[in-house]
Amino acid sequence: MSKVPLTVKGAEKLRAELTELKSVKRPAVIKAIAEAREHGDLKENAEYHAAREQQGFIEGRIKDIESKLSHAQIIDVTAMHADGRVIFGATVDVFEEEEDAEHTFQIVGEDEADIKQGLISVGSPIARALIGKSEGDVATVETPKGMRHLEILEVRYE
């Protein structure tokens, strides 16, 4: 499996979730299974089946996070020297001509992306159009709504 880019914040968030799953949720579901077993017949015990299903979800998520972290290439954008260019992890303020609006995007890994918070995946069309550009450049992006022109106002490495 190839390396997956991840910001420092994204890696910290995944580690925190992993700790929560292992130290809080896993023991809680094990306790719930034990309590449900005490109620007798497991064939018709809805609590038991629900707890087992939850355990499967938790164990699957733990394996998923451990795999992502083991294959992660954690990139600290504050330590990069990009000379004002847009790179992975950079925060970019843009002016969109079509909507006459300013937007702020941070280019992050796929697992960190959340458009509502301005976090866009490095593989998204907008991120691909912005990468390599500098302040004052205009990035043209083809979207389902048509062409978008994004003028780069500022590039920050936070």
Stockholm file with secondary structure:
# STOCKHOLM 1.0

chainA/1-158         MSKVPLTVKGAEKLRAELTELKSVKRPAVIKAIAEAREHGDLKENAEYHAAREQQGFIEGRIKDIESKLSHAQIIDVTAMHADGRVIFGATVDVFEEEEDAEHTFQIVGEDEADIKQGLISVGSPIARALIGKSEGDVATVETPKGMRHLEILEVRYE
#=GR chainA/1-158 SS CCCEEEEHHHHHHHHHHHHHIIIIIHHHHHHHHHHHHTTSCSTTCHHHHHHHHHHHHHHHHHHHHHHHHHTEEEECGGGCCCTTBCCTTCEEEEEETTTTEEEEEEEECGGGCBGGGTEEETTSHHHHHHTTCBTTCEEEEEETTEEEEEEEEEEECC
#=GC SS_cons         CCCEEEEHHHHHHHHHHHHHIIIIIHHHHHHHHHHHHTTSCSTTCHHHHHHHHHHHHHHHHHHHHHHHHHTEEEECGGGCCCTTBCCTTCEEEEEETTTTEEEEEEEECGGGCBGGGTEEETTSHHHHHHTTCBTTCEEEEEETTEEEEEEEEEEECC
//
